[in-house]
Amino acid sequence: MKNEIQDTRDFLQNISDQIHYFVRDHVYADLALPIQIMLKFLFLAGMIYLLDFVFKFIVNTIFKFFFDKEKFPILKSIYDSRITNSVVHLGALNFAGYALLSVFYRHPKSFALLEIIVGVATIFVIAGLLFRALTAFRNYFVIKQDYYKIMTLNAISETVKIFGIFVLSVIGICLIFGIKGGTILGSLGAITAVLVLVFRDTILGFVTGLHVATSKNMKVGDWISIPKYSIEGNITEINLLTTKITNFDKTVSTIPTYDLLTTEIKNLQVMSESNTRRIKKSIYFNINSFKFLTDEDIERLKEINLIADYLEEKRQEIKKEKENVSHNDKEINGRQLTNIGVFRYYAQKYIENDPDIEKSGARMVRQLEITPQGLPLEIYCFANDSKWEHFEQIQADIFDHLLVASKEFELQVMQVSVKV
């Protein structure tokens, strides 16, 4: 091994000497030195590039043809993230640091400068290796489709990247200017408050990412609604600082990641997974159109199949009650059927018999608190198709029918008139 190292050194020194003497004998003395340094640098750079290219080709070929990436997802993640390229780059730079002295032994000042350049390049390559390693971890969990771990890793990796850039920058500054690391780190105490203020969003995003991943209340791909921003769509990306949401109108909204902790967010993904979606909508009726039903009204409405049995049953109950209780002939005395009450029963039966309404979910027609616009009659149920366009069609069909059917009950739907 020692003989091979010595042979390499001798080879490099021999090439360096040939370049040196060739330039000295064929170039003007004033230009000889810079041209010697330039040619030696090109020779060394060419060797480094050649070694890097050859070893990179060999390593990637081995990964490509001799490993089953489907059976070993870790190897697939390493190959896709090109960690091997960074390892080869480190090997090439290590060779450069070793070869510098042999090639530039006649130029000590150039050797010192190039040694700094190689050191800085090594720092960049180590940073790239770190980032690619984090990408490999992420790719591995993408293959496994473990989206909660992906969110955790995103939060951690972004924080590690920022911290790594800071540390490597300090090392690079120390290397370039010859400053001791303790001098720079010692001065950080005076600006700690400033650093916390600058990285406030980063810290909050890191905490949010860990919380979301551990609580498992949402993930990339989930259908969410954020009332504060009037946003409704699918999460496409959760990063350390921002979260991207693709809205249903194909626009993209971006919110700060820490808003996932501080803002009300509705996760509607369960509706998509269960293929159901809630209908919660009201019709406002004019109270002045409410009335008691006469026998003629009841006979007319009995032609509606959904409520025929109900009307007959209620009429018999009321008739028996009138026989047992003496009261004046005034209509308000005793029990009576009303058009709004019978319509409410009709609407209930209608949604119960609608094939597009989920049978296992709540199905309810209820009166809400009276408003200046009238009495709200709310339809509360679940459509058995969560696809947006199908859901809107189901909902529209229900209310189209009920709005028109209300005329049979002599009910008046409220409309707010606009004065011009």
C-alpha positions as CSV (number, residue, x, y, z in Angstrom):
1,M,0.0,0.0,0.0
2,K,2.8,2.4,0.9
3,N,4.6,1.6,-2.4
4,E,1.4,2.4,-4.3
5,I,1.0,5.7,-2.5
6,Q,4.6,6.5,-3.2
7,D,4.3,5.5,-6.9
8,T,1.3,7.8,-7.2
9,R,3.2,10.7,-5.6
10,D,6.1,10.1,-8.0
11,F,3.8,10.0,-11.0
12,L,2.1,13.3,-10.0
13,Q,5.4,15.0,-9.3
14,N,6.8,13.8,-12.6
15,I,3.8,15.2,-14.6
16,S,4.1,18.5,-12.5
17,D,7.8,18.7,-13.3
18,Q,7.3,18.1,-17.0
19,I,4.6,20.9,-17.1
20,H,7.0,23.2,-15.1
21,Y,10.0,22.7,-17.4
22,F,8.0,22.8,-20.6
23,V,6.5,26.2,-19.8
24,R,9.9,27.5,-18.5
25,D,11.6,26.6,-21.8
26,H,8.8,27.8,-24.2
27,V,7.1,30.8,-22.5
28,Y,8.4,34.3,-21.7
29,A,9.7,34.5,-18.1
30,D,7.1,37.1,-17.1
31,L,4.3,34.7,-18.0
32,A,5.9,31.5,-17.1
33,L,4.7,31.4,-13.4
34,P,1.0,32.1,-13.9
35,I,0.8,29.7,-16.9
36,Q,2.6,26.9,-14.9
37,I,0.1,27.3,-12.1
38,M,-2.9,27.4,-14.5
39,L,-1.8,24.2,-16.4
40,K,-1.0,22.3,-13.2
41,F,-4.5,23.3,-11.9
42,L,-6.1,22.1,-15.1
43,F,-4.2,18.9,-14.9
44,L,-5.3,18.3,-11.3
45,A,-8.9,19.3,-12.0
46,G,-9.0,17.0,-15.0
47,M,-7.7,14.1,-12.9
48,I,-10.3,14.8,-10.2
49,Y,-13.1,15.0,-12.7
50,L,-12.0,11.8,-14.4
51,L,-11.8,9.9,-11.2
52,D,-15.2,11.2,-10.1
53,F,-16.8,10.3,-13.4
54,V,-15.4,6.8,-13.5
55,F,-16.2,5.9,-9.9
56,K,-19.6,7.4,-10.1
57,F,-20.4,5.4,-13.2
58,I,-19.2,2.2,-11.5
59,V,-21.1,2.7,-8.3
60,N,-24.4,3.7,-10.0
61,T,-24.1,0.8,-12.4
62,I,-23.7,-1.6,-9.4
63,F,-26.8,-0.1,-7.8
64,K,-28.8,-0.2,-11.0
65,F,-28.1,-3.7,-12.2
66,F,-27.1,-5.7,-9.1
67,F,-29.6,-4.7,-6.5
68,D,-33.3,-5.5,-6.6
69,K,-34.7,-2.1,-5.7
70,E,-38.3,-3.4,-5.4
71,K,-37.3,-5.9,-2.7
72,F,-35.0,-3.5,-0.9
73,P,-36.7,0.0,-0.8
74,I,-33.8,1.4,1.3
75,L,-31.4,0.8,-1.6
76,K,-33.9,2.3,-4.0
77,S,-34.2,5.4,-1.8
78,I,-30.4,5.7,-1.7
79,Y,-30.1,5.3,-5.5
80,D,-32.9,7.8,-6.2
81,S,-31.5,10.5,-3.9
82,R,-27.9,10.1,-5.4
83,I,-26.2,9.7,-2.0
84,T,-23.6,7.6,-3.8
85,N,-22.7,10.7,-5.9
86,S,-21.8,12.7,-2.8
87,V,-19.7,9.8,-1.5
88,V,-17.8,9.7,-4.7
89,H,-17.4,13.5,-4.7
90,L,-15.9,13.2,-1.2
91,G,-13.5,10.5,-2.4
92,A,-12.4,12.7,-5.3
93,L,-11.9,15.7,-3.1
94,N,-9.9,13.6,-0.7
95,F,-7.6,12.6,-3.5
96,A,-7.3,16.3,-4.5
97,G,-6.2,17.2,-1.0
98,Y,-3.7,14.3,-1.1
99,A,-2.4,15.3,-4.6
100,L,-2.1,19.0,-4.0
101,L,1.3,18.8,-2.4
102,S,2.7,16.6,-5.1
103,V,1.5,18.8,-8.0
104,F,2.1,22.2,-6.4
105,Y,5.2,21.5,-4.2
106,R,7.1,24.1,-6.2
107,H,4.4,26.8,-5.5
108,P,3.7,26.9,-1.8
109,K,1.5,30.1,-2.0
110,S,-0.8,28.5,-4.6
111,F,-0.8,25.3,-2.6
112,A,-2.2,27.1,0.5
113,L,-4.9,28.8,-1.5
114,L,-6.0,25.6,-3.3
115,E,-6.0,23.8,0.0
116,I,-8.6,26.3,1.3
117,I,-10.6,25.9,-1.9
118,V,-10.6,22.1,-1.5
119,G,-11.6,22.4,2.1
120,V,-14.6,24.7,1.2
121,A,-15.6,22.4,-1.6
122,T,-15.5,19.5,0.9
123,I,-17.9,21.4,3.2
124,F,-20.3,21.9,0.3
125,V,-20.2,18.2,-0.6
126,I,-20.8,17.2,3.0
127,A,-23.8,19.5,3.1
128,G,-25.1,18.0,-0.1
129,L,-24.6,14.5,1.4
130,L,-26.5,15.5,4.5
131,F,-29.4,16.9,2.4
132,R,-29.5,13.8,0.1
133,A,-29.5,11.5,3.1
134,L,-32.6,13.3,4.4
135,T,-34.2,13.0,1.0
136,A,-33.4,9.3,1.0
137,F,-35.3,8.9,4.3
138,R,-38.3,10.8,2.9
139,N,-38.3,8.7,-0.3
140,Y,-38.3,5.5,1.7
141,F,-41.4,6.6,3.6
142,V,-43.0,7.7,0.3
143,I,-42.5,4.2,-1.0
144,K,-44.1,2.9,2.2
145,Q,-46.9,5.6,1.9
146,D,-46.4,6.5,5.6
147,Y,-47.5,10.1,5.2
148,Y,-47.4,11.0,8.9
149,K,-43.8,10.0,9.2
150,I,-43.1,12.0,6.0
151,M,-44.5,15.1,7.8
152,T,-42.3,14.4,10.8
153,L,-39.3,13.9,8.6
154,N,-40.1,17.1,6.6
155,A,-40.2,19.2,9.8
156,I,-37.0,17.6,11.1
157,S,-35.1,17.7,7.8
158,E,-35.9,21.4,7.2
159,T,-34.7,22.2,10.7
160,V,-31.6,20.1,10.3
161,K,-30.9,21.8,6.9
162,I,-31.1,25.2,8.4
163,F,-29.0,24.2,11.4
164,G,-26.5,22.4,9.1
165,I,-26.2,25.4,6.8
166,F,-25.5,27.6,9.8
167,V,-22.8,25.2,11.2
168,L,-21.1,24.6,7.9
169,S,-21.1,28.3,7.1
170,V,-19.3,28.9,10.4
171,I,-16.8,26.2,9.6
172,G,-16.3,27.7,6.1
173,I,-15.7,31.2,7.4
174,C,-13.2,29.8,10.0
175,L,-11.4,27.9,7.2
176,I,-11.3,30.8,4.8
177,F,-10.2,33.6,7.2
178,G,-8.3,31.4,9.6
179,I,-10.6,32.3,12.5
180,K,-11.0,30.1,15.5
181,G,-14.5,28.6,15.8
182,G,-14.7,29.5,19.5
183,T,-14.5,33.1,18.6
184,I,-17.6,33.0,16.4
185,L,-19.6,30.7,18.6
186,G,-18.7,32.9,21.7
187,S,-20.3,35.9,20.1
188,L,-23.6,34.1,19.4
189,G,-24.7,34.7,23.0
190,A,-25.2,38.4,22.3
191,I,-27.5,37.8,19.4
192,T,-29.5,34.9,20.7
193,A,-32.7,37.0,21.0
194,V,-32.3,38.2,17.4
195,L,-31.8,34.6,16.2
196,V,-35.0,33.5,18.0
197,L,-36.9,36.4,16.4
198,V,-35.5,35.6,12.9
199,F,-36.3,31.9,13.2
200,R,-39.6,32.3,14.9
201,D,-41.6,30.8,12.0
202,T,-39.1,28.1,11.6
203,I,-39.4,27.0,15.2
204,L,-43.2,27.2,15.1
205,G,-43.2,25.2,11.9
206,F,-41.0,22.5,13.4
207,V,-43.3,22.2,16.4
208,T,-46.4,22.1,14.2
209,G,-45.0,19.5,11.9
210,L,-44.2,17.2,14.9
211,H,-47.7,17.8,16.4
212,V,-49.5,17.1,13.2
213,A,-47.6,13.9,12.6
214,T,-48.0,12.6,16.1
215,S,-51.6,13.5,16.5
216,K,-52.4,12.2,13.0
217,N,-55.3,14.6,12.5
218,M,-54.3,15.5,8.9
219,K,-51.8,14.6,6.2
220,V,-50.8,15.3,2.7
221,G,-53.7,14.5,0.4
222,D,-56.4,15.2,2.9
223,W,-59.4,17.3,1.9
224,I,-59.7,20.2,4.4
225,S,-61.6,23.4,4.8
226,I,-60.2,26.6,6.5
227,P,-63.1,29.0,7.2
228,K,-60.7,31.8,8.2
229,Y,-59.3,32.0,4.7
230,S,-62.3,30.6,2.8
231,I,-60.1,27.8,1.6
232,E,-61.3,24.3,0.7
233,G,-59.2,21.8,-1.1
234,N,-56.5,19.1,-0.8
235,I,-53.2,19.4,1.0
236,T,-50.4,19.0,-1.5
237,E,-47.4,19.8,0.6
238,I,-46.5,20.5,4.3
239,N,-43.1,22.1,4.7
240,L,-41.4,23.7,7.6
241,L,-42.6,27.2,6.8
242,T,-45.6,26.9,4.4
243,T,-48.4,24.5,3.6
244,K,-49.8,24.3,0.1
245,I,-53.4,23.6,-0.6
246,T,-54.8,22.9,-4.1
247,N,-58.3,24.4,-4.2
248,F,-61.2,22.8,-6.2
249,D,-61.0,25.7,-8.7
250,K,-57.4,24.6,-9.5
251,T,-55.9,27.5,-7.7
252,V,-53.2,27.0,-5.1
253,S,-53.3,28.6,-1.7
254,T,-50.3,28.9,0.7
255,I,-50.6,29.4,4.4
256,P,-48.0,29.4,7.2
257,T,-47.5,25.9,8.6
258,Y,-48.0,27.1,12.2
259,D,-51.6,28.0,11.2
260,L,-52.3,24.3,11.3
261,L,-52.1,24.7,15.1
262,T,-53.6,28.1,15.6
263,T,-56.5,28.2,13.1
264,E,-59.7,26.3,12.9
265,I,-59.4,23.6,10.3
266,K,-62.1,21.1,9.2
267,N,-60.7,17.8,8.0
268,L,-63.3,16.6,5.5
269,Q,-61.3,13.5,4.4
270,V,-63.5,11.2,6.4
271,M,-66.4,12.1,4.1
272,S,-64.3,11.2,1.0
273,E,-63.2,7.9,2.6
274,S,-66.7,6.9,3.6
275,N,-68.1,8.3,0.3
276,T,-70.7,10.4,2.2
277,R,-71.2,14.2,2.5
278,R,-73.4,16.2,4.7
279,I,-76.4,18.2,3.4
280,K,-77.3,21.0,5.8
281,K,-79.4,23.6,4.2
282,S,-82.6,25.5,5.0
283,I,-85.8,26.8,3.2
284,Y,-87.3,30.0,4.7
285,F,-91.1,30.1,4.8
286,N,-93.4,33.1,5.2
287,I,-95.1,32.7,8.6
288,N,-98.2,34.4,7.2
289,S,-98.8,31.5,4.8
290,F,-99.2,29.0,7.7
291,K,-102.7,27.8,8.4
292,F,-104.8,24.9,9.8
293,L,-105.8,22.3,7.3
294,T,-109.5,21.9,6.5
295,D,-111.1,18.6,5.6
296,E,-111.0,19.6,2.0
297,D,-107.3,20.3,2.3
298,I,-106.7,17.0,3.9
299,E,-108.6,15.1,1.2
300,R,-106.6,16.9,-1.5
301,L,-103.3,16.2,0.2
302,K,-104.2,12.5,0.7
303,E,-103.5,12.1,-3.0
304,I,-99.8,12.4,-2.1
305,N,-98.7,8.8,-1.5
306,L,-95.9,9.6,1.0
307,I,-98.3,11.2,3.5
308,A,-101.7,9.6,2.7
309,D,-101.5,7.1,5.6
310,Y,-100.2,9.8,8.0
311,L,-103.1,12.1,7.2
312,E,-105.7,9.5,7.7
313,E,-104.2,8.3,11.0
314,K,-104.0,11.9,12.3
315,R,-107.5,12.7,11.1
316,Q,-108.9,9.7,13.0
317,E,-107.0,10.7,16.2
318,I,-108.3,14.2,16.0
319,K,-111.8,13.0,15.3
320,K,-111.8,10.7,18.4
321,E,-110.4,13.6,20.5
322,K,-113.2,15.9,19.4
323,E,-115.8,13.2,20.3
324,N,-114.5,12.8,23.9
325,V,-113.8,16.5,24.6
326,S,-116.5,19.2,24.4
327,H,-115.3,22.5,23.1
328,N,-116.6,25.4,21.0
329,D,-116.7,25.2,17.3
330,K,-113.8,27.6,16.9
331,E,-111.1,26.1,14.8
332,I,-108.3,26.9,17.2
333,N,-109.8,24.8,20.0
334,G,-108.3,21.2,20.1
335,R,-105.7,19.6,18.0
336,Q,-105.4,20.5,14.3
337,L,-103.2,19.7,11.4
338,T,-101.2,22.6,9.9
339,N,-99.8,22.9,6.4
340,I,-96.3,23.6,7.7
341,G,-96.4,20.5,10.0
342,V,-97.6,18.2,7.3
343,F,-95.1,19.6,4.8
344,R,-92.3,18.9,7.4
345,Y,-93.5,15.3,7.6
346,Y,-93.6,15.1,3.8
347,A,-90.0,16.4,3.5
348,Q,-88.9,13.9,6.2
349,K,-90.5,11.0,4.3
350,Y,-89.1,12.3,1.0
351,I,-85.4,12.3,2.1
352,E,-86.0,8.9,3.8
353,N,-87.1,7.4,0.5
354,D,-84.5,9.2,-1.6
355,P,-82.0,6.5,-3.0
356,D,-79.2,9.1,-3.1
357,I,-79.4,9.7,0.7
358,E,-77.3,7.6,3.0
359,K,-79.6,5.3,5.0
360,S,-77.2,4.8,8.0
361,G,-76.7,8.5,8.6
362,A,-78.9,11.0,10.3
363,R,-82.0,12.0,8.3
364,M,-83.8,14.9,9.8
365,V,-86.1,17.9,8.9
366,R,-86.3,20.4,11.7
367,Q,-87.4,23.9,12.5
368,L,-84.8,26.5,13.4
369,E,-85.3,29.7,15.4
370,I,-87.5,32.2,13.6
371,T,-85.7,35.0,11.9
372,P,-86.8,38.3,10.3
373,Q,-86.7,36.4,7.0
374,G,-89.2,33.8,8.1
375,L,-89.2,30.3,9.6
376,P,-86.2,28.2,8.5
377,L,-86.9,24.5,7.8
378,E,-83.6,22.7,7.7
379,I,-82.8,19.6,5.8
380,Y,-80.1,17.6,7.6
381,C,-78.9,14.3,6.0
382,F,-75.9,12.8,4.1
383,A,-75.6,12.2,0.4
384,N,-74.1,8.8,-0.4
385,D,-71.7,10.2,-3.0
386,S,-69.0,12.6,-1.8
387,K,-67.8,13.5,-5.3
388,W,-68.4,17.2,-5.5
389,E,-70.3,17.4,-8.7
390,H,-72.5,14.5,-7.8
391,F,-73.1,15.9,-4.3
392,E,-74.2,19.2,-5.7
393,Q,-76.6,17.4,-8.1
394,I,-78.2,15.4,-5.3
395,Q,-78.6,18.4,-3.1
396,A,-80.1,20.5,-5.9
397,D,-82.6,17.7,-6.8
398,I,-83.8,17.6,-3.2
399,F,-84.4,21.3,-2.9
400,D,-85.8,21.7,-6.4
401,H,-88.4,19.2,-5.5
402,L,-89.2,20.6,-2.0
403,L,-89.4,24.2,-3.2
404,V,-92.0,23.2,-5.9
405,A,-93.8,20.8,-3.6
406,S,-94.3,23.5,-1.0
407,K,-96.9,25.1,-3.3
408,E,-99.1,22.1,-2.9
409,F,-99.3,22.9,0.8
410,E,-100.0,26.5,0.1
411,L,-96.8,27.6,1.7
412,Q,-95.0,30.7,0.6
413,V,-91.2,30.6,0.3
414,M,-89.5,33.8,1.5
415,Q,-87.6,35.9,-1.1
416,V,-85.7,39.1,-0.1
417,S,-86.6,41.8,-2.5
418,V,-84.0,44.4,-3.5
419,K,-85.1,48.0,-4.0
420,V,-83.3,49.8,-6.8
